[in-house]
Amino acid sequence: MKLRAFRLGTIGALAILISTFASALADAATIVALGASNTYGKGVARNQAYPAQLEAILRAKGANVRVVNAGINGDTTEGMLHRLDRVVPNGTSAVILQPGGNDRRKGSPDRTSEIQSRLKARGIPVIMIANGTFRGLPRQPDGQHLTPEGYHMLAEHVASQVVGVIGR
């Protein structure tokens, strides 16, 4: 009888814990990192890409956030525009946009302003990461993509801007 009561108590405690965790996730601000390979984190583990590091930094500061990595290697702003509604759901608190240099390399039109306009029309703030932001950050041997330390430095740089936008 005591074992049964213990099991029921344990199950009840787990149910409360799961419910609390689910509620916290539902209340979390969703930030979408939209971009190309330096958003995706080319050449590093997923937890070393700047969106994952940014989420960890913000959570360590007490922010209830979820940062979604919507970066694709080699993507252009035209590609980002085409997938915008799919990767940025309604209710998104902010988008961090890092267009990269693929438009120029691939001869694709720059659609950054269209992305910004569509997000603004939906009431979603945009935090821009210009290519100049990467100057002086540690890079992989290819000279284009950041090292884990470089992604951490980028995440630290963006964290204050995110806090300013979402107010948490």
Backbone as ProteinMPNN parsed JSONL, in Angstrom:
{"seq_chain_A": "MKLRAFRLGTIGALAILISTFASALADAATIVALGASNTYGKGVARNQAYPAQLEAILRAKGANVRVVNAGINGDTTEGMLHRLDRVVPNGTSAVILQPGGNDRRKGSPDRTSEIQSRLKARGIPVIMIANGTFRGLPRQPDGQHLTPEGYHMLAEHVASQVVGVIGR", "coords_chain_A": {"N_chain_A": [[0.815, -1.187, 0.0], [1.946, 1.23, 0.838], [3.926, 1.516, -1.104], [2.398, 1.839, -3.4], [1.12, 4.276, -2.848], [3.385, 5.884, -2.797], [4.213, 5.693, -5.477], [2.001, 6.879, -6.772], [2.185, 9.428, -5.693], [4.663, 10.204, -6.731], [4.105, 10.134, -9.474], [2.188, 12.149, -9.563], [3.749, 14.361, -8.777], [5.547, 14.457, -10.935], [3.755, 15.058, -13.002], [2.974, 17.642, -12.279], [5.432, 18.943, -12.51], [5.97, 18.61, -15.274], [3.787, 20.007, -16.33], [4.338, 22.578, -15.372], [6.758, 23.079, -16.706], [5.88, 22.968, -19.394], [4.142, 25.135, -19.385], [5.942, 27.223, -18.91], [7.448, 27.113, -21.282], [5.454, 27.804, -23.098], [5.035, 30.438, -22.379], [7.399, 31.584, -23.069], [9.387, 33.973, -24.792], [9.621, 34.012, -28.268], [12.291, 34.039, -30.4], [13.427, 34.429, -33.64], [16.147, 33.487, -35.502], [17.126, 34.444, -38.499], [18.779, 33.715, -41.43], [21.827, 33.086, -43.26], [24.66, 30.976, -43.715], [26.309, 31.792, -41.515], [24.439, 32.2, -39.599], [23.262, 29.713, -39.433], [25.467, 28.313, -38.539], [27.736, 27.203, -39.79], [30.173, 24.705, -39.943], [30.469, 24.303, -37.22], [29.323, 22.721, -34.15], [25.794, 22.304, -33.485], [25.052, 23.412, -30.99], [26.964, 25.331, -30.747], [26.546, 27.306, -32.567], [25.598, 30.727, -33.18], [22.787, 31.309, -32.548], [22.036, 29.288, -30.647], [23.895, 29.752, -28.632], [23.174, 32.339, -27.992], [20.594, 31.97, -26.914], [21.296, 30.553, -24.59], [22.835, 32.502, -23.243], [20.913, 34.536, -22.833], [19.037, 33.167, -21.251], [20.618, 32.651, -19.02], [20.732, 35.173, -18.035], [18.27, 35.409, -17.024], [16.118, 35.662, -18.744], [13.15, 34.475, -20.228], [13.242, 32.806, -22.877], [13.159, 31.493, -26.233], [15.225, 30.638, -28.763], [15.105, 30.288, -32.126], [16.798, 28.652, -34.65], [16.904, 29.586, -37.816], [18.618, 29.469, -39.946], [20.183, 28.864, -43.094], [22.65, 27.252, -44.891], [24.293, 28.953, -47.5], [22.062, 30.399, -48.276], [20.064, 32.962, -49.831], [18.779, 36.348, -49.656], [16.46, 36.355, -51.094], [15.662, 33.677, -50.947], [15.242, 33.58, -48.193], [13.093, 35.334, -47.974], [11.131, 33.893, -49.344], [10.649, 31.772, -47.605], [9.84, 32.983, -45.319], [7.225, 33.322, -44.004], [6.76, 30.736, -43.196], [8.852, 30.097, -41.43], [8.771, 32.059, -39.523], [6.581, 32.269, -37.248], [3.285, 33.563, -36.36], [3.122, 35.632, -33.496], [5.768, 35.628, -32.886], [8.395, 37.119, -31.121], [10.608, 38.643, -31.927], [12.793, 39.068, -34.767], [15.994, 38.151, -35.743], [17.921, 39.26, -38.206], [20.221, 38.228, -40.548], [21.565, 38.842, -43.358], [23.876, 38.094, -44.858], [26.399, 37.414, -47.416], [25.619, 36.177, -49.738], [23.83, 37.025, -51.727], [25.219, 38.857, -53.334], [27.347, 37.203, -54.201], [25.958, 35.268, -55.642], [24.572, 36.675, -57.51], [22.001, 37.459, -56.945], [18.963, 39.285, -56.306], [18.828, 41.779, -53.704], [16.773, 41.304, -51.057], [16.356, 42.297, -48.556], [15.059, 44.642, -47.562], [12.403, 44.098, -48.226], [11.892, 41.859, -46.637], [12.141, 43.022, -44.107], [10.017, 44.889, -44.265], [7.753, 43.212, -44.508], [7.851, 41.871, -42.052], [7.588, 44.042, -40.31], [5.001, 44.871, -40.973], [3.623, 42.814, -39.82], [4.01, 43.375, -37.208], [6.36, 42.558, -36.009], [9.413, 43.052, -34.54], [12.653, 43.782, -35.969], [15.986, 42.839, -35.718], [18.943, 43.773, -37.003], [21.808, 42.157, -38.293], [24.518, 43.28, -39.547], [26.928, 42.668, -42.167], [29.352, 43.842, -41.489], [29.507, 43.524, -38.781], [30.901, 41.244, -38.24], [33.565, 41.806, -38.443], [36.826, 41.433, -37.216], [36.178, 39.292, -35.585], [36.916, 35.955, -34.478], [37.705, 33.565, -36.96], [36.984, 30.632, -38.933], [39.264, 28.473, -40.818], [38.41, 28.946, -43.486], [37.971, 31.626, -43.685], [35.513, 32.913, -43.805], [33.479, 31.941, -42.139], [32.552, 31.861, -38.7], [34.366, 30.897, -35.721], [33.632, 28.746, -32.867], [34.119, 30.46, -30.682], [33.985, 32.936, -31.934], [31.279, 32.924, -32.696], [30.2, 32.99, -30.151], [31.001, 35.525, -29.281], [29.557, 37.07, -31.086], [26.947, 36.386, -30.303], [26.935, 37.474, -27.711], [27.124, 40.166, -28.384], [24.673, 40.586, -29.701], [22.825, 39.955, -27.745], [22.165, 42.076, -25.898], [20.727, 43.778, -27.554], [18.535, 42.172, -28.183], [17.345, 41.886, -25.653], [16.652, 44.546, -25.26], [14.668, 44.845, -27.193], [12.699, 42.877, -26.611], [12.235, 43.37, -23.982], [12.721, 41.843, -21.638]], "CA_chain_A": [[0.0, 0.0, 0.0], [2.833, 2.389, 0.905], [4.589, 1.612, -2.399], [1.4, 2.371, -4.344], [0.964, 5.694, -2.516], [4.622, 6.529, -3.232], [4.161, 5.778, -6.943], [1.006, 7.882, -7.136], [2.766, 10.723, -5.341], [5.725, 10.484, -7.708], [3.445, 10.447, -10.746], [1.588, 13.471, -9.386], [4.827, 15.356, -8.789], [6.028, 14.547, -12.321], [2.722, 15.746, -13.781], [3.076, 19.071, -11.95], [6.684, 19.412, -13.095], [5.778, 18.682, -16.726], [2.845, 21.094, -16.571], [5.059, 23.83, -15.127], [7.717, 23.238, -17.794], [5.112, 23.274, -20.6], [3.641, 26.495, -19.228], [7.087, 28.122, -19.081], [7.759, 27.155, -22.709], [4.386, 28.53, -23.774], [5.196, 31.85, -22.052], [8.712, 32.04, -23.52], [9.461, 34.816, -25.981], [10.249, 33.313, -29.382], [13.161, 34.845, -31.248], [13.842, 33.65, -34.798], [17.389, 33.931, -36.143], [16.949, 34.173, -39.922], [19.976, 34.086, -42.154], [22.535, 32.103, -44.084], [25.56, 30.035, -43.048], [26.793, 32.248, -40.211], [23.33, 32.0, -38.663], [23.169, 28.257, -39.292], [26.625, 27.859, -37.761], [28.507, 26.299, -40.648], [31.48, 24.277, -39.454], [30.49, 24.095, -35.769], [28.2, 21.938, -33.618], [24.558, 23.103, -33.366], [25.037, 24.177, -29.739], [27.991, 26.369, -30.83], [26.072, 28.356, -33.47], [25.237, 31.874, -32.351], [21.443, 31.28, -31.95], [22.029, 28.447, -29.442], [24.658, 30.46, -27.605], [22.364, 33.488, -27.601], [19.555, 31.486, -26.0], [21.942, 30.239, -23.307], [23.209, 33.776, -22.613], [19.695, 35.217, -22.383], [18.466, 32.405, -20.134], [21.491, 32.871, -17.862], [20.389, 36.505, -17.526], [16.919, 35.338, -16.473], [15.078, 35.842, -19.757], [12.432, 33.271, -20.643], [13.264, 32.907, -24.341], [13.495, 30.357, -27.086], [15.804, 31.167, -30.0], [14.975, 29.315, -33.208], [17.806, 28.835, -35.692], [16.334, 29.434, -39.154], [19.686, 29.739, -40.897], [20.442, 27.836, -44.105], [23.903, 27.48, -45.61], [24.199, 29.389, -48.884], [20.784, 31.048, -48.579], [20.019, 34.356, -50.265], [17.628, 37.032, -49.061], [15.271, 35.909, -51.837], [15.272, 32.415, -50.316], [14.706, 33.905, -46.863], [11.782, 35.934, -48.188], [10.199, 32.829, -49.735], [10.312, 30.907, -46.464], [9.606, 33.854, -44.173], [5.997, 33.019, -43.262], [6.862, 29.374, -42.652], [9.817, 30.011, -40.318], [8.473, 33.094, -38.531], [5.15, 32.143, -36.944], [2.638, 34.651, -35.637], [3.468, 35.606, -32.079], [7.22, 35.741, -32.732], [8.723, 38.361, -30.408], [11.582, 39.405, -32.714], [13.596, 38.337, -35.749], [17.361, 38.62, -35.941], [18.147, 39.052, -39.636], [21.622, 38.274, -40.962], [21.459, 38.505, -44.772], [25.071, 37.457, -45.417], [26.922, 37.937, -48.674], [25.292, 35.267, -50.84], [23.153, 37.734, -52.821], [26.271, 39.394, -54.204], [28.083, 36.091, -54.812], [25.091, 34.492, -56.542], [23.884, 37.576, -58.437], [20.585, 37.466, -56.557], [18.553, 40.604, -55.807], [18.787, 41.935, -52.255], [15.375, 41.41, -50.607], [16.371, 42.631, -47.135], [14.026, 45.632, -47.218], [11.096, 43.428, -48.308], [11.77, 41.034, -45.427], [11.885, 43.949, -43.008], [8.669, 45.454, -44.428], [6.743, 42.187, -44.195], [7.863, 41.638, -40.613], [7.038, 45.25, -39.685], [3.549, 44.817, -41.183], [3.104, 41.818, -38.872], [4.303, 43.847, -35.863], [7.51, 41.819, -35.483], [10.643, 43.844, -34.629], [13.8, 43.165, -36.644], [17.33, 43.218, -35.282], [19.822, 43.497, -38.139], [23.228, 41.871, -38.114], [25.2, 43.654, -40.792], [28.154, 41.905, -42.402], [30.435, 44.512, -40.791], [29.527, 43.058, -37.39], [31.821, 40.113, -38.148], [34.966, 42.266, -38.482], [37.626, 41.219, -36.021], [35.783, 38.09, -34.849], [37.69, 34.773, -34.886], [37.111, 32.827, -38.087], [37.492, 29.324, -39.328], [40.266, 28.607, -41.881], [37.85, 29.425, -44.755], [37.96, 33.077, -43.659], [34.155, 33.462, -43.88], [32.61, 31.464, -41.062], [33.123, 32.091, -37.381], [34.7, 29.789, -34.829], [32.709, 28.764, -31.721], [34.376, 31.674, -29.905], [33.437, 34.039, -32.725], [29.818, 32.887, -32.554], [29.88, 33.43, -28.792], [31.157, 36.973, -29.257], [28.408, 37.605, -31.819], [25.775, 36.205, -29.44], [27.041, 38.48, -26.647], [26.836, 41.454, -29.015], [23.256, 40.652, -30.052], [21.994, 39.728, -26.553], [21.625, 43.323, -25.343], [19.73, 44.273, -28.492], [17.34, 41.342, -28.019], [16.725, 42.28, -24.379], [16.044, 45.847, -25.487], [13.473, 44.691, -28.027], [11.638, 42.082, -25.973], [11.997, 43.932, -22.666], [12.74, 40.834, -20.563]], "C_chain_A": [[0.871, 1.269, 0.0], [3.531, 2.613, -0.43], [3.647, 2.229, -3.433], [1.218, 3.872, -4.104], [2.2, 6.483, -2.965], [4.614, 6.726, -4.749], [3.18, 6.843, -7.391], [1.518, 9.289, -6.828], [3.83, 11.148, -6.325], [5.124, 10.868, -9.054], [2.816, 11.836, -10.68], [2.628, 14.575, -9.445], [5.387, 15.546, -10.199], [5.04, 15.302, -13.192], [2.781, 17.252, -13.532], [4.325, 19.665, -12.581], [6.554, 19.586, -14.605], [4.853, 19.832, -17.076], [3.516, 22.448, -16.402], [6.038, 24.122, -16.257], [6.999, 23.63, -19.081], [4.586, 24.699, -20.552], [4.764, 27.513, -19.44], [7.469, 28.237, -20.547], [6.725, 27.965, -23.471], [4.532, 30.033, -23.547], [6.513, 32.424, -22.57], [8.574, 32.928, -24.754], [10.18, 34.024, -27.064], [11.009, 34.307, -30.24], [13.575, 33.942, -32.409], [15.093, 34.284, -35.383], [17.308, 33.488, -37.604], [18.2, 34.617, -40.667], [20.556, 32.938, -42.949], [23.486, 31.295, -43.2], [26.087, 30.497, -41.694], [25.68, 32.271, -39.172], [23.206, 30.511, -38.38], [24.283, 27.726, -38.381], [27.462, 26.866, -38.541], [29.869, 25.996, -40.016], [31.574, 24.073, -37.952], [29.284, 23.242, -35.363], [26.993, 22.852, -33.432], [24.546, 23.956, -32.093], [26.109, 25.265, -29.71], [27.611, 27.488, -31.792], [25.569, 29.519, -32.623], [23.809, 31.827, -31.821], [21.372, 30.439, -30.668], [22.771, 29.134, -28.31], [23.891, 31.678, -27.099], [21.269, 33.065, -26.615], [20.148, 31.196, -24.619], [22.318, 31.512, -22.544], [21.975, 34.467, -22.042], [19.053, 34.497, -21.203], [19.3, 32.588, -18.868], [21.228, 34.236, -17.225], [18.955, 36.557, -17.01], [15.801, 35.533, -17.469], [14.46, 34.495, -20.119], [12.266, 33.342, -22.159], [13.546, 31.56, -24.979], [14.003, 30.965, -28.379], [15.803, 30.05, -31.033], [16.007, 29.633, -34.283], [17.169, 28.53, -37.045], [17.37, 29.829, -40.205], [19.869, 28.562, -41.839], [21.729, 28.203, -44.839], [23.616, 27.896, -47.052], [22.927, 30.134, -49.239], [20.988, 32.487, -49.017], [18.835, 35.025, -49.582], [16.343, 36.682, -49.815], [14.752, 34.583, -51.264], [14.655, 32.651, -48.947], [13.302, 34.48, -46.976], [10.744, 34.861, -48.517], [9.779, 31.946, -48.565], [9.929, 31.68, -45.211], [8.367, 33.459, -43.357], [6.043, 31.645, -42.61], [7.767, 29.33, -41.421], [9.597, 31.055, -39.234], [6.973, 33.047, -38.237], [4.595, 33.405, -36.282], [2.97, 34.509, -34.164], [4.964, 35.657, -31.826], [7.538, 37.109, -32.121], [9.7, 39.251, -31.168], [12.262, 38.471, -33.703], [14.969, 38.985, -35.804], [17.698, 38.261, -37.386], [19.611, 39.258, -39.977], [21.66, 37.863, -42.424], [22.686, 37.836, -45.385], [25.48, 38.076, -46.74], [26.565, 37.091, -49.877], [24.572, 35.95, -51.992], [24.191, 38.209, -53.836], [26.996, 38.266, -54.931], [27.258, 35.351, -55.856], [24.346, 35.362, -57.547], [22.386, 37.646, -58.173], [20.201, 38.858, -56.061], [18.503, 40.625, -54.284], [17.345, 42.205, -51.826], [15.268, 41.769, -49.117], [15.248, 43.594, -46.766], [12.629, 45.022, -47.295], [10.843, 42.559, -47.081], [11.416, 41.924, -44.251], [10.462, 44.514, -43.082], [7.593, 44.446, -44.067], [6.69, 41.9, -42.704], [7.269, 42.836, -39.868], [5.513, 45.26, -39.816], [2.882, 43.819, -40.233], [3.381, 42.218, -37.423], [5.469, 43.131, -35.205], [8.771, 42.672, -35.647], [11.779, 43.049, -35.273], [15.088, 43.736, -36.066], [18.26, 42.806, -36.416], [21.239, 43.166, -37.665], [23.883, 42.144, -39.469], [26.483, 42.847, -40.932], [29.351, 42.525, -41.685], [30.568, 44.085, -39.337], [30.565, 41.961, -37.187], [33.291, 40.533, -38.15], [35.656, 42.029, -37.15], [37.243, 39.996, -35.201], [36.586, 36.893, -35.352], [36.95, 33.949, -35.942], [37.758, 31.473, -38.286], [38.5, 29.522, -40.458], [39.725, 29.112, -43.223], [37.762, 30.948, -44.823], [36.579, 33.707, -43.679], [33.306, 33.128, -42.662], [33.321, 31.553, -39.722], [33.464, 30.788, -36.659], [33.649, 29.779, -33.709], [32.887, 30.026, -30.864], [33.826, 32.9, -30.626], [31.92, 34.096, -32.636], [29.397, 33.33, -31.162], [29.969, 34.956, -28.689], [29.989, 37.653, -29.977], [27.143, 37.522, -30.958], [25.783, 37.229, -28.31], [26.663, 39.863, -27.178], [25.334, 41.626, -29.252], [22.353, 40.573, -28.813], [21.379, 41.018, -26.01], [20.559, 43.921, -26.254], [18.415, 43.49, -28.354], [16.608, 41.733, -26.749], [16.027, 43.631, -24.534], [14.742, 45.776, -26.269], [12.352, 43.968, -27.3], [11.333, 42.553, -24.554], [11.957, 42.927, -21.533], [14.139, 40.637, -20.068]], "O_chain_A": [[0.596, 2.234, -0.713], [3.715, 3.755, -0.851], [4.067, 3.052, -4.246], [1.168, 4.65, -5.057], [2.082, 7.607, -3.452], [4.965, 7.798, -5.243], [3.483, 7.628, -8.29], [1.31, 10.22, -7.606], [3.898, 12.315, -6.712], [5.578, 11.814, -9.697], [2.903, 12.607, -11.635], [2.415, 15.605, -10.085], [5.669, 16.672, -10.608], [5.444, 16.104, -14.034], [2.652, 18.044, -14.465], [4.284, 20.768, -13.127], [6.983, 20.601, -15.152], [5.114, 20.562, -18.033], [3.289, 23.362, -17.196], [6.145, 25.259, -16.717], [7.454, 24.527, -19.79], [4.584, 25.396, -21.566], [4.557, 28.546, -20.077], [7.781, 29.33, -21.019], [7.065, 28.723, -24.38], [4.189, 30.823, -24.427], [6.717, 33.637, -22.512], [7.758, 32.669, -25.638], [11.228, 33.431, -26.81], [10.449, 35.284, -30.738], [14.023, 32.817, -32.191], [15.103, 35.468, -35.718], [17.408, 32.299, -37.905], [18.627, 35.765, -40.546], [19.878, 31.96, -43.265], [23.149, 30.969, -42.061], [26.294, 29.669, -40.806], [25.96, 32.353, -37.976], [23.062, 30.097, -37.23], [24.072, 26.823, -37.571], [27.85, 25.82, -38.022], [30.607, 26.896, -39.616], [32.636, 23.71, -37.446], [28.345, 23.067, -36.14], [27.16, 24.056, -33.24], [24.082, 25.095, -32.117], [26.168, 26.043, -28.758], [28.285, 28.517, -31.832], [25.16, 29.324, -31.478], [23.603, 32.279, -30.695], [20.716, 30.839, -29.706], [22.329, 29.103, -27.162], [23.952, 32.008, -25.915], [21.049, 33.729, -25.603], [19.56, 31.557, -23.6], [22.136, 31.583, -21.329], [21.99, 34.93, -20.901], [18.58, 35.136, -20.264], [18.753, 32.671, -17.768], [21.469, 34.434, -16.034], [18.475, 37.616, -16.607], [14.635, 35.566, -17.077], [15.166, 33.502, -20.294], [11.273, 33.87, -22.66], [14.085, 30.639, -24.365], [13.287, 31.729, -29.027], [16.42, 29.003, -30.837], [16.075, 30.762, -34.767], [16.925, 27.371, -37.381], [17.04, 30.443, -41.219], [19.729, 27.406, -41.439], [21.877, 29.316, -45.342], [22.803, 27.276, -47.738], [22.728, 30.473, -50.406], [21.954, 33.143, -48.628], [17.986, 34.351, -48.997], [15.258, 36.71, -49.235], [13.545, 34.397, -51.116], [13.672, 32.008, -48.579], [12.424, 34.157, -46.175], [9.615, 34.912, -48.029], [8.662, 31.43, -48.549], [9.717, 31.085, -44.154], [8.462, 33.281, -42.143], [5.419, 31.431, -41.571], [7.479, 28.602, -40.471], [10.168, 30.955, -38.148], [6.187, 33.716, -38.909], [5.341, 34.207, -35.72], [3.084, 33.398, -33.647], [5.392, 35.723, -30.673], [7.008, 38.13, -32.559], [9.632, 40.476, -31.066], [12.304, 37.256, -33.511], [15.094, 40.207, -35.899], [17.752, 37.083, -37.74], [20.175, 40.324, -39.73], [21.774, 36.675, -42.725], [22.549, 37.079, -46.345], [24.975, 39.128, -47.133], [27.153, 37.268, -50.944], [24.688, 35.502, -53.133], [24.052, 37.987, -55.039], [27.235, 38.355, -56.135], [27.802, 34.861, -56.846], [23.569, 34.847, -58.352], [21.6, 37.87, -59.093], [21.026, 39.544, -55.457], [18.178, 39.621, -53.65], [16.767, 43.227, -52.196], [14.223, 41.57, -48.497], [14.559, 43.388, -45.766], [11.756, 45.39, -46.51], [9.733, 42.522, -46.55], [10.5, 41.62, -43.487], [9.78, 44.605, -42.061], [6.623, 44.789, -43.391], [5.61, 41.705, -42.147], [6.528, 42.659, -38.901], [4.814, 45.619, -38.869], [1.711, 43.971, -39.887], [3.026, 41.481, -36.503], [5.563, 43.097, -33.978], [9.159, 42.984, -36.773], [11.861, 41.827, -35.145], [15.252, 44.95, -35.945], [18.353, 41.625, -36.751], [21.783, 43.807, -36.766], [23.802, 41.34, -40.397], [27.056, 42.398, -39.939], [30.277, 41.805, -41.309], [31.623, 44.263, -38.729], [31.056, 41.773, -36.074], [34.168, 39.71, -37.887], [35.134, 42.382, -36.092], [37.912, 39.687, -34.215], [36.906, 36.825, -36.539], [35.755, 33.678, -35.832], [38.889, 31.212, -37.876], [38.593, 30.619, -41.009], [40.489, 29.651, -44.024], [37.508, 31.506, -45.891], [36.471, 34.929, -43.578], [32.506, 33.948, -42.211], [34.531, 31.346, -39.626], [32.916, 29.727, -36.958], [32.853, 30.713, -33.613], [31.906, 30.589, -30.379], [33.266, 33.797, -29.996], [31.337, 35.173, -32.516], [28.358, 33.971, -31.001], [29.111, 35.595, -28.08], [29.494, 38.687, -29.529], [26.365, 38.474, -30.895], [24.738, 37.794, -27.985], [25.973, 40.63, -26.507], [24.792, 42.707, -29.022], [21.23, 41.077, -28.84], [20.189, 41.046, -25.695], [19.59, 44.507, -25.772], [17.329, 44.067, -28.401], [15.388, 41.895, -26.759], [14.937, 43.834, -23.999], [13.823, 46.56, -26.032], [11.195, 44.384, -27.357], [10.306, 42.19, -23.982], [11.233, 43.129, -20.559], [14.367, 39.831, -19.166]]}, "name": "protein", "num_of_chains": 1, "seq": "MKLRAFRLGTIGALAILISTFASALADAATIVALGASNTYGKGVARNQAYPAQLEAILRAKGANVRVVNAGINGDTTEGMLHRLDRVVPNGTSAVILQPGGNDRRKGSPDRTSEIQSRLKARGIPVIMIANGTFRGLPRQPDGQHLTPEGYHMLAEHVASQVVGVIGR"}
